[in-house]
Amino acid sequence: MTGEQRSGLSLQLQQAGPIPLAAKLDCAAGEILALVGPSGSGKSSILRCIAGLLRPQSGSVRCNGEIWLDTVNGVDLPPRRRRVGMVFQNYALFPHMSAVENVMSAMTDVPPEQRLDQARVLLRRVHLDGLEDRRPALLSGGQQQRVAVARALARDPMALLLDEPFSAVDQVTRRKLHRELADLRRQWHMPVILVTHDLNEAAMLADRLCILHRGATLQSGPPQEVKSRPRNALVARLVDLQNVFEGVVREQRESPPLTLIEWPAGRLEVRRQPEFAAGTRVHWVVPPDNIILHRRDRPSRGERENPVAGVVAECLTLGEQISAVMHVAGRADLRLHLTMPAHVARRNRIGEGEPICVSLLAEGIHLMPWQPQTPKDAGAEEPAGI
């Protein structure tokens, strides 16, 4: 296993159907890029295009300076010539082979007399020493996943592709595997592309998120940037930001630097975003951690910032957290979602039907270009209108 320095992977894919693709992305060596999107958004299809298991109608795939696919010039390397390590959702281990034999099966470019020793080394790296001779049926889900990773690495790949690799294991095992993936990335300096439905998992493991919808790349960037500064309302909903509303820009102020917007519940001061001129219709979003509950017993100065009053319409206990929905100004179409520790909710007598007041922090309010909801967005909650 060489572990030589590698440059990265880039691709551009176009396809009208049966699975539409309009994806463009890149992943540097040593970076984990998470592909996130609803079912049918093309995540697994992109991995298959990289591995050579699916040929798009047009596009290109390049890795470490090699051209794997270039439909314009007729280049389409078969899977065996693409140095890709891939871990499938169901692991796809050979049931009649032991762990070490499964790993050896991928070593087509290694001299036969060296395969056993190298396979054992890889199994030690994924903490399976002592279990080399067990068949998959005698291994736990987490152990099978480790064998699948070792087999993927056995090809000395230029890129590692992970298709929902943690979905079949319990939470405790999943956390252990997360740590092991973080350790492996330090040992193997290669691009890693992770497909997952779990947004929290993606944000925790990945250096960057790529948000996909119907095969198209909507936004790519560091997890915190994508979650706090979504490009549009659709991205906001896809990263599970529930507080998406509509408004109109009324004024741009330079001192203090603020943008004033109006929405059905009144006027708000938001972080200055001068790219939106006065009179512009916008979507805007406020993440839950930028919503401050007003204390009933001791109001604070910070509660003067964009105060919003309403009534608690829903209140759900989730362990030590309370998830609540307030109808702003008593309007059922203005639903503001917030979370708080259970002890805070008890102290402030938060319950269904109770009046409530919160502040929306100006720094956390993010403006986005207004876009009408299209049939492609079906199922997403429509933001409250003006």
C-alpha positions in Angstrom: 0.0 0.0 0.0 1.7 3.1 -1.2 -0.3 6.0 0.3 1.4 8.4 -2.2 0.5 12.0 -2.4 -2.7 12.6 -4.4 -4.2 15.8 -5.8 -8.0 15.2 -5.7 -11.1 14.4 -7.7 -13.3 16.6 -9.8 -16.4 15.8 -11.9 -19.1 17.3 -14.0 -22.1 15.1 -15.0 -25.1 15.8 -17.2 -28.0 13.5 -17.8 -31.7 14.0 -18.5 -32.9 10.6 -17.2 -33.8 8.1 -16.0 -32.1 9.7 -13.1 -31.5 13.3 -13.9 -28.0 14.7 -13.2 -26.6 18.2 -13.4 -23.8 17.8 -10.8 -20.5 19.6 -10.5 -18.2 19.0 -7.6 -14.6 18.6 -6.5 -12.9 16.9 -3.5 -9.3 17.6 -2.5 -6.9 14.9 -1.3 -7.3 14.4 2.4 -10.8 16.0 2.3 -14.2 14.4 3.2 -17.0 15.7 1.0 -20.5 14.7 2.0 -23.3 14.4 -0.6 -26.6 15.3 1.1 -30.1 15.3 -0.4 -33.4 13.6 -0.3 -34.0 10.1 -1.8 -33.7 10.3 -5.6 -31.4 13.3 -5.6 -28.7 11.3 -7.4 -26.2 10.8 -4.6 -25.5 7.1 -5.2 -25.6 7.6 -9.0 -22.8 10.1 -8.7 -20.7 7.5 -6.9 -21.5 5.0 -9.5 -20.4 7.4 -12.3 -17.1 8.0 -10.5 -16.5 4.2 -10.1 -17.4 3.5 -13.7 -20.5 1.5 -12.8 -22.8 4.0 -14.5 -22.1 6.0 -17.7 -23.8 9.4 -17.8 -25.0 10.9 -21.0 -22.2 13.5 -20.9 -19.6 14.6 -18.5 -16.1 14.1 -17.1 -14.4 12.6 -14.1 -10.7 13.3 -13.3 -8.7 12.0 -10.3 -5.1 12.6 -9.4 -4.4 14.0 -12.9 -5.9 10.9 -14.6 -8.9 11.2 -16.9 -11.4 8.5 -16.1 -14.3 9.8 -18.1 -14.5 12.4 -20.9 -17.5 11.8 -23.1 -16.5 14.6 -25.5 -13.3 12.8 -26.3 -14.6 9.3 -26.0 -12.7 8.4 -22.8 -14.5 5.9 -20.4 -12.2 3.7 -18.4 -13.7 0.5 -17.1 -14.1 0.1 -13.3 -11.1 -2.2 -13.1 -8.9 0.6 -14.4 -10.2 3.2 -12.0 -8.4 3.0 -8.7 -11.5 3.5 -6.6 -12.3 2.0 -3.3 -16.0 1.8 -2.7 -18.0 0.7 0.4 -21.6 -0.1 -0.4 -24.5 0.3 1.9 -24.9 -3.4 2.4 -21.1 -3.9 2.3 -21.4 -6.5 -0.5 -19.0 -9.0 1.1 -18.6 -12.5 -0.3 -20.4 -14.7 2.2 -18.4 -17.8 1.4 -15.0 -16.0 2.0 -13.4 -15.2 5.3 -12.5 -11.6 6.2 -9.0 -11.9 5.0 -10.1 -13.6 1.8 -12.6 -10.8 1.1 -9.8 -8.3 1.4 -7.4 -10.4 -0.8 -10.1 -10.6 -3.5 -9.5 -6.9 -4.2 -5.7 -7.2 -4.6 -5.7 -7.9 -8.3 -2.5 -5.8 -8.8 -0.6 -7.3 -5.9 1.6 -10.4 -6.5 -0.2 -13.5 -5.1 2.6 -14.3 -2.6 2.2 -10.8 -1.0 -1.6 -10.7 -0.7 -2.1 -12.5 2.6 0.4 -10.4 4.5 -1.0 -7.1 3.1 -4.6 -8.2 3.8 -3.7 -8.9 7.4 -2.0 -5.5 7.7 -5.2 -3.8 6.5 -7.4 -5.7 8.8 -5.2 -4.6 11.7 -5.6 -1.0 10.6 -9.4 -1.3 11.0 -9.0 -3.1 14.3 -10.0 -6.6 13.2 -6.8 -8.5 14.1 -7.8 -11.9 15.4 -10.9 -12.1 13.3 -9.2 -12.6 9.9 -10.6 -16.1 9.4 -14.3 -15.4 10.2 -16.9 -15.3 7.5 -19.3 -12.3 7.3 -22.1 -14.3 8.9 -20.0 -14.6 12.1 -19.2 -10.9 12.2 -21.2 -8.0 13.7 -22.5 -5.2 11.4 -19.7 -3.0 12.5 -17.1 -5.6 11.9 -18.5 -6.3 8.4 -18.3 -2.6 7.7 -14.6 -2.6 8.7 -13.9 -5.6 6.4 -15.6 -3.6 3.6 -13.4 -0.6 4.3 -10.3 -2.8 4.4 -11.3 -4.3 1.1 -11.8 -0.9 -0.4 -8.4 0.2 0.7 -6.8 -3.0 -0.6 -6.9 -1.5 -4.1 -4.6 1.3 -3.0 -7.2 3.6 -4.3 -6.9 7.2 -5.5 -10.3 8.0 -4.0 -12.6 6.4 -1.4 -16.4 6.3 -2.0 -18.7 5.6 0.9 -22.4 4.9 0.2 -24.4 5.1 3.4 -21.7 3.1 5.2 -23.1 3.6 8.7 -26.8 3.0 8.1 -26.9 -0.7 9.1 -25.2 -0.3 12.6 -26.5 0.8 16.0 -25.7 4.3 17.4 -22.8 3.1 19.7 -21.1 1.3 16.8 -21.7 4.2 14.5 -19.9 6.6 16.8 -16.9 4.2 17.0 -16.8 3.9 13.2 -17.0 7.7 12.9 -13.8 7.9 15.0 -12.1 5.2 12.9 -13.0 7.0 9.7 -11.4 10.2 11.1 -8.3 8.2 11.9 -8.1 6.5 8.5 -8.2 9.8 6.7 -5.0 10.9 8.4 -3.3 7.7 7.3 -4.6 7.8 3.7 -4.3 11.2 2.0 -7.0 10.8 -0.6 -10.4 12.4 -1.5 -13.2 10.7 0.4 -16.8 11.2 -0.8 -19.5 10.2 1.7 -23.2 9.7 0.8 -25.5 10.0 3.8 -29.1 10.9 4.6 -28.0 12.0 8.1 -27.3 15.7 8.1 -25.8 15.7 11.6 -23.4 12.9 10.6 -22.4 14.8 7.4 -21.8 18.0 9.3 -19.7 16.1 11.9 -17.6 14.1 9.6 -17.2 16.2 6.4 -15.0 19.2 5.6 -17.6 20.3 3.1 -21.2 19.5 2.2 -22.6 19.3 -1.3 -26.4 19.8 -1.3 -28.1 17.9 -4.1 -31.7 18.1 -5.4 -33.0 16.1 -8.4 -29.4 15.4 -9.4 -28.3 19.1 -9.4 -25.7 20.7 -7.2 -27.4 23.5 -5.3 -24.6 24.5 -2.9 -21.2 23.3 -1.7 -19.2 24.6 1.3 -18.2 24.1 4.9 -21.0 22.6 6.9 -21.5 25.6 9.2 -21.5 28.0 6.2 -24.1 25.9 4.3 -26.3 25.6 7.4 -26.1 29.2 8.4 -25.9 30.9 5.0 -28.0 28.7 2.6 -28.1 29.9 -1.0 -31.8 29.8 -1.3 -35.0 28.7 0.5 -34.8 25.2 -1.0 -31.3 24.6 0.4 -32.5 25.9 3.7 -35.3 23.4 3.9 -33.0 20.6 2.7 -30.6 21.3 5.5 -33.6 21.2 7.9 -33.8 24.9 8.7 -37.5 25.2 9.5 -37.8 28.9 10.1 -38.0 30.1 6.5 -40.1 33.2 5.8 -40.8 35.8 3.2 -40.2 39.5 3.5 -39.4 42.8 1.7 -36.3 44.9 2.2 -37.2 48.3 3.3 -33.9 50.1 4.0 -30.1 49.6 3.9 -28.3 51.4 6.8 -24.5 51.9 6.9 -24.3 53.1 10.5 -25.0 51.0 12.3 -24.7 48.4 9.5 -28.1 46.9 9.2 -30.7 45.8 6.7 -34.3 46.5 7.6 -36.9 44.1 6.3 -40.7 43.8 6.7 -42.7 40.7 7.2 -46.3 40.0 8.2 -45.4 40.4 11.9 -43.7 43.8 11.6 -40.2 45.1 10.9 -36.9 43.4 11.7 -33.3 44.6 11.8 -30.9 42.0 10.3 -27.2 41.7 9.6 -26.4 44.1 6.8 -26.7 42.4 3.4 -26.3 45.3 0.9 -26.8 43.0 -2.2 -30.5 43.3 -1.6 -31.8 46.7 -2.7 -34.8 48.4 -1.0 -38.0 47.1 -2.3 -36.6 43.6 -3.0 -38.7 40.7 -2.1 -36.7 38.1 -0.2 -36.8 34.8 1.6 -35.1 34.9 5.0 -34.1 32.3 7.6 -33.2 32.3 11.2 -31.5 29.2 12.8 -32.8 28.0 16.1 -29.7 29.0 18.0 -30.3 32.6 17.0 -33.8 32.6 18.7 -33.6 33.8 22.3 -36.5 33.1 24.7 -37.6 36.0 26.9 -37.5 35.1 30.6 -40.8 35.8 32.4 -39.1 36.6 35.7 -36.2 38.8 34.6 -36.2 40.4 31.1 -32.7 41.3 29.8 -31.4 44.1 27.5 -30.8 41.6 24.7 -34.5 40.9 24.5 -35.0 44.3 22.9 -33.5 42.9 19.7 -36.2 42.0 17.2 -38.8 41.0 19.9 -41.5 38.7 18.5 -44.6 37.7 20.5 -47.0 34.9 19.9 -48.7 31.8 21.4 -47.2 28.3 21.9 -49.1 26.0 19.5 -47.1 22.8 19.9 -44.8 21.6 22.6 -42.9 18.3 22.5 -40.5 16.8 25.0 -37.5 15.2 23.4 -35.4 13.9 26.3 -33.8 16.9 28.0 -34.9 19.2 25.2 -38.2 20.8 24.4 -39.2 21.4 20.8 -41.9 24.1 20.4 -43.8 25.9 17.7 -45.2 29.4 18.3 -47.8 31.1 16.2 -46.3 34.6 15.7 -48.9 37.3 16.5 -51.4 34.6 16.9 -51.2 33.7 13.2 -51.3 30.0 12.3 -49.5 30.7 9.0 -46.5 32.2 10.8 -45.0 29.2 12.6 -41.7 29.8 14.4 -39.8 26.7 15.6 -37.6 26.8 18.6 -35.8 24.5 21.0 -34.8 24.9 24.6 -33.6 22.9 27.6 -36.4 21.2 29.5 -35.5 23.1 32.7 -35.8 26.5 30.8 -39.2 25.5 29.5 -40.4 24.6 33.1 -39.0 27.8 34.6 -40.8 29.9 32.0 -44.0 27.8 32.0 -43.8 27.0 28.4 -46.8 25.0 27.3 -49.5 24.8 24.6 -51.7 27.9 24.7 -49.2 30.0 26.7 -48.1 33.4 25.5 -44.5 33.6 24.6 -42.0 36.2 23.5 -38.6 35.7 21.8 -35.9 37.8 20.1 -34.6 37.0 16.7 -30.9 38.0 16.7 -30.0 40.3 13.8 -26.6 38.6 13.2 -28.3 35.2 12.6 -30.9 36.3 10.2 -29.9 35.4 6.6 -31.5 36.9 3.5 -31.9 34.8 0.3 -33.2 35.7 -3.2 -37.0 35.2 -3.3 -38.0 32.1 -5.4 -41.5 30.8 -6.1 -42.1 27.2 -5.0 -42.0 24.9 -8.0 -43.4 21.3 -8.4 -39.8 20.1 -7.9 -40.0 21.4 -4.3 -43.2 19.5 -3.6 -43.4 18.4 0.0 -41.4 21.2 1.4 -43.1 23.6 3.8 -44.1 26.8 2.0 -42.7 29.9 3.7 -45.1 32.4 5.1 -46.0 35.1 2.6 -46.4 38.9 2.7 
